[in-house]
Every structure is written in structure tokens, then in C-alpha cells.
């Protein structure tokens, strides 16, 4: 299976319970320092995001270079924002609050 290029990032809400945050921490993008992500910065690099399920979003997550992608199911309400990596170089950065994406 070919590795898909990351196009989007998804950031989770900072007020997740410690149990919820710990379930997602292993799949979150590591910050440049190499330290584990804090609960407030759980961010995923995604090749695809699917909102067709009424409760959960299916994120096709790229874990690290050289590994295949995997699907991660995240409750819609746990998502704080979605961004497009292609827009990162432009000002302003295009971020879409999740409430607008599923309305």
C-alpha cells in the first residue's frame, strides 16, 4: 500500500478528559522538540478526513515516515479545528472550526 501524503491536520480540543487524551496521544504528531504532545496540543497529520458518519470522523492518519496510514475514529465533538497544510505558507492560515464543517 502506498503511503499517502499528509494534506490536513486535525487538532483535538484541549479540554478532553485525561483518559480520552491518553487514548489519542500515541497517534498524535510529535512536536519538534521530540517530547510527547501535551493534552492541549493533540494534533494529527491526515491524508483524508471523512465526516459521513453522524457521530465520528474517520481520520486517515500518517504516523511516521515509512509506515502505512491507518484509520482513526474520533468523536466530532472532540475536534477543535481542521487545517489544510497547503494553506500554511499563506497569510492568514485557513482554519475551519469543526462546528462549521458538520453543520
C-alpha positions in Angstrom: 0.0 0.0 0.0 1.4 3.4 -1.0 1.9 5.9 1.7 -0.4 8.9 1.3 0.9 12.4 1.6 -0.5 14.4 4.5 -2.7 17.1 3.4 -4.6 18.1 6.5 -4.1 18.5 10.2 -6.7 17.9 12.9 -6.3 19.4 16.4 -8.3 18.0 19.3 -9.9 20.1 22.0 -7.7 20.9 25.0 -10.4 20.0 27.5 -10.5 16.3 26.8 -10.6 14.1 29.8 -7.2 12.5 30.7 -8.5 9.1 29.7 -9.6 10.4 26.3 -6.3 12.3 25.7 -4.2 9.2 26.6 -6.1 7.1 24.1 -5.1 9.5 21.3 -1.6 10.6 22.4 0.1 7.6 20.7 -1.3 8.7 17.3 -0.6 12.4 17.7 2.1 14.2 15.8 5.3 14.7 17.9 6.3 18.3 18.4 9.7 19.4 17.0 11.3 19.0 20.5 10.5 15.3 20.4 8.7 15.4 23.7 5.2 13.9 23.9 2.3 16.1 23.0 0.5 17.8 25.8 -3.2 17.2 26.2 -3.8 20.7 24.7 -1.8 20.1 21.5 -3.0 16.7 20.2 -2.6 17.2 16.5 -2.8 14.6 13.8 -1.4 14.7 10.2 -4.1 13.3 8.0 -4.3 12.3 4.3 -8.1 12.2 4.4 -10.9 13.2 6.7 -14.4 11.6 6.4 -17.4 13.2 8.1 -20.1 10.9 6.6 -20.7 9.1 9.9 -23.1 11.1 12.1 -21.1 10.9 15.3 -17.5 10.0 14.4 -15.0 11.4 11.9 -12.7 8.9 10.2 -9.2 10.3 10.0 -6.7 8.6 7.8 -3.6 9.3 9.9 0.0 9.1 8.8 2.0 8.0 11.9 5.6 8.5 10.7 7.7 8.4 7.5 8.0 4.9 6.2 4.9 3.5 7.8 1.5 2.9 6.3 -1.5 5.1 7.1 -4.2 3.9 9.5 -7.8 5.0 10.1 -8.6 6.6 13.5 -12.2 7.3 14.6 -12.7 10.5 16.6 -15.9 11.9 18.0 -16.9 15.0 16.1 -17.2 17.0 19.4 -13.5 16.1 20.3 -12.2 18.0 17.3 -11.2 21.7 17.8 -10.1 22.6 14.3 -9.0 21.4 10.9 -6.4 23.0 8.8 -5.0 22.5 5.3 -1.2 22.1 5.2 -1.3 23.7 1.7 -2.5 27.0 3.3 0.2 27.1 6.0 2.5 29.3 3.9 -0.2 31.8 3.1 -1.5 34.5 5.4 -3.9 34.1 7.0 -3.7 30.4 7.8 -7.0 28.7 6.8 -8.5 27.0 9.8 -12.1 25.8 10.0 -13.9 25.4 13.3 -15.5 21.9 13.4 -19.0 23.3 14.2 -18.9 24.9 10.7 -17.7 21.7 9.0 -20.6 19.4 10.2 -23.4 21.9 10.2 
